[in-house]
Amino acid sequence: MASDRKPQAANSIPIRFVEDSEFADDDAVMEIIDPPEAAIDDEELPPAETKSADPHAAGPAMAELIATRSELKRLQSALAEAQEGVARRQADFENYRKRVDRERTETYNRVVGELVRKILPVVDNLGRALDAERSLEASESKEFRHFLSGVELIGKQLNEVLESFGVAPIPAVGERFDPHVHEAVVTEPSDEHEPDTVIEELARGYRIGDRLLRPAMVKVSASKSD
């Protein structure tokens, strides 16, 4: 006798009816539907990422930071070396400039000095002629006095030209005798002046800068006891 029950489909879900007494405990049902978090096994969770104390294991960001710091130190060192090189070259240039200026001044003084040495005898002769004529000026005619004034003007202009080249006369009369710039031609005992004092200038001395062109020919006082 064939069974009256129809065969179940392969994909059907069997349904079973239970008595009300089986759901008497609502809390048990809720535990089945929504179990508490504490019931979840910690081992099933993925392990959390932890920070490592090793900078090499911190990933690309830490490696880039280390490389940046290393590059910064290298650039700072290069900058310090460049600044030191610039300061050294600046000092060398300053020394070179001073040396060139000194050599230029020395060359100028040497050239001008050689020219002035040739002119000084002319200046001396002109000065002697004017001194001699001044002693006779009172007895000369008016025309001669005008001529003498013109010659004095020429002598003044010549001295101004020498000054424009940096040539300066050496102080003599009233100065203490200095063997570096004075040449004692005559000594004369005197009570009016202290010993070793220049009392007369026989020939004017000149210098250009620190370079002595010619010492002054002078008469020097001496004590009468000497």
C-alpha positions in Angstrom: 0.0 0.0 0.0 1.5 3.2 -1.1 2.0 5.9 1.5 -0.3 8.9 1.4 2.7 11.2 2.3 4.1 13.3 -0.5 7.9 13.2 -1.0 9.6 16.4 0.2 11.4 18.6 -2.1 15.2 18.6 -1.9 15.4 22.3 -1.1 12.5 22.4 1.4 13.1 23.3 5.1 11.4 21.1 7.6 9.2 22.9 10.1 8.6 21.5 13.5 6.0 22.8 15.9 6.9 22.8 19.5 5.0 23.3 22.5 4.7 26.6 24.3 6.5 25.2 27.2 9.8 25.0 25.3 9.9 28.8 25.0 9.0 29.5 28.6 12.5 31.0 29.2 12.6 34.1 27.0 16.2 34.9 28.2 17.4 31.6 26.7 15.8 32.4 23.4 17.6 35.9 23.4 20.9 34.3 24.2 20.5 32.0 21.2 19.5 34.8 18.9 22.0 37.5 20.1 24.8 35.9 22.2 26.7 38.3 24.5 30.0 39.8 23.3 31.8 38.0 26.1 30.8 34.7 24.5 32.8 35.5 21.3 36.1 33.8 21.4 39.0 36.2 21.4 41.1 33.8 19.3 38.7 34.3 16.4 39.5 38.1 16.2 42.4 39.2 14.0 45.5 40.2 15.9 45.7 44.0 16.5 48.6 45.9 14.9 51.2 46.9 17.5 53.9 49.6 17.2 57.4 48.3 17.2 60.3 50.0 18.9 62.6 49.3 16.0 62.7 52.3 13.6 63.6 50.0 10.7 60.4 48.0 11.2 58.1 51.1 11.5 57.4 51.1 7.8 58.1 53.5 4.9 57.2 56.6 6.9 59.9 56.0 9.5 62.4 55.1 6.8 61.7 58.3 5.0 62.0 60.4 8.2 65.4 58.8 8.9 66.6 59.5 5.3 65.3 63.1 5.6 67.3 63.7 8.8 70.4 62.2 7.3 70.0 64.4 4.2 69.5 67.5 6.5 72.7 66.8 8.4 74.6 66.4 5.1 73.2 69.7 3.8 74.1 71.5 7.1 77.6 70.2 6.9 77.9 71.2 3.3 76.6 74.7 4.1 79.1 75.1 6.9 81.9 74.1 4.6 80.7 76.5 1.9 80.4 79.4 4.4 83.9 78.7 5.7 85.2 78.6 2.1 83.5 81.9 1.3 85.0 83.6 4.4 88.5 82.2 3.6 88.2 83.5 0.0 86.9 86.9 1.2 89.9 87.2 3.5 92.3 86.2 0.7 90.7 88.8 -1.6 91.0 91.5 1.1 94.7 90.7 1.6 95.2 90.8 -2.1 93.4 94.1 -2.4 95.6 95.6 0.4 98.7 94.2 -1.2 97.8 95.7 -4.6 97.0 99.1 -3.1 100.3 99.0 -1.2 102.3 98.1 -4.3 100.5 100.7 -6.3 101.3 103.4 -3.7 104.9 102.3 -3.5 105.2 102.4 -7.3 103.6 105.8 -7.5 105.9 107.2 -4.8 108.9 105.7 -6.4 108.1 107.2 -9.9 107.2 110.6 -8.5 110.2 110.6 -6.2 112.6 110.1 -9.1 111.0 113.1 -10.9 111.0 115.3 -7.8 114.7 114.5 -7.1 115.5 116.0 -10.5 113.4 119.1 -9.8 114.6 119.8 -6.3 117.9 121.4 -7.4 115.9 123.9 -9.5 113.7 124.6 -6.5 116.8 125.2 -4.3 118.4 127.6 -6.8 115.2 129.5 -7.2 114.9 129.9 -3.5 118.5 131.1 -3.1 118.0 133.6 -5.9 114.9 135.0 -4.2 116.6 135.2 -0.8 119.5 137.1 -2.3 117.2 139.5 -4.2 115.1 140.2 -1.2 118.1 141.7 0.6 118.5 144.2 -2.2 114.8 144.8 -2.8 114.7 148.1 -1.0 117.4 149.6 -3.1 116.0 148.3 -6.4 113.6 150.1 -8.7 109.9 149.6 -8.7 110.0 147.6 -11.9 112.5 145.2 -10.4 110.4 144.7 -7.4 107.5 143.8 -9.6 109.7 141.3 -11.4 110.8 139.8 -8.1 107.1 139.4 -7.0 106.5 137.5 -10.3 109.4 135.2 -9.6 108.2 134.6 -6.1 104.8 133.7 -7.5 106.4 131.2 -9.8 108.2 129.6 -6.9 105.0 129.4 -4.9 103.2 127.7 -7.8 106.1 125.2 -8.1 105.8 124.3 -4.4 102.0 123.8 -4.9 102.7 121.4 -7.8 105.0 119.4 -5.5 102.3 119.3 -2.8 99.8 118.0 -5.4 102.1 115.0 -6.0 102.1 114.3 -2.2 105.5 115.8 -1.7 105.8 117.6 1.7 108.7 119.5 3.2 110.3 118.2 6.4 109.9 120.4 9.4 113.3 121.7 10.5 113.8 125.0 12.4 112.9 124.6 16.0 112.6 120.8 15.8 114.7 118.4 17.7 117.4 116.9 15.6 116.3 113.7 14.0 119.0 111.7 12.2 116.4 109.9 10.2 115.2 113.1 8.4 117.9 115.7 9.3 121.5 115.9 8.2 123.6 118.0 10.6 126.0 120.1 8.4 127.1 122.5 11.1 126.9 122.6 14.9 126.9 125.8 16.8 127.2 126.4 20.6 124.2 128.3 21.8 122.7 129.3 25.2 119.4 130.3 23.6 118.5 126.8 22.4 118.6 123.4 24.0 121.3 121.0 22.7 120.5 119.1 19.5 117.9 121.6 18.3 117.8 122.7 14.7 118.4 126.4 14.6 118.8 126.9 10.8 117.8 125.2 7.6 120.5 125.3 5.0 118.6 123.1 2.4 115.0 122.0 2.7 114.3 118.3 3.0 111.3 116.6 1.3 109.4 113.3 1.7 106.5 111.7 -0.2 104.3 109.7 2.1 106.7 107.6 4.3 109.4 107.7 1.7 112.3 110.1 2.3 113.3 111.9 -0.8 116.1 114.1 0.7 117.0 114.9 4.3 117.1 118.5 5.4 120.5 120.1 5.7 120.5 121.9 9.0 122.6 123.7 11.6 122.3 122.2 15.1 122.8 123.8 18.4 125.2 122.5 21.0 126.0 123.4 24.6 129.0 125.8 25.0 130.6 123.3 27.4 130.8 120.8 24.6 
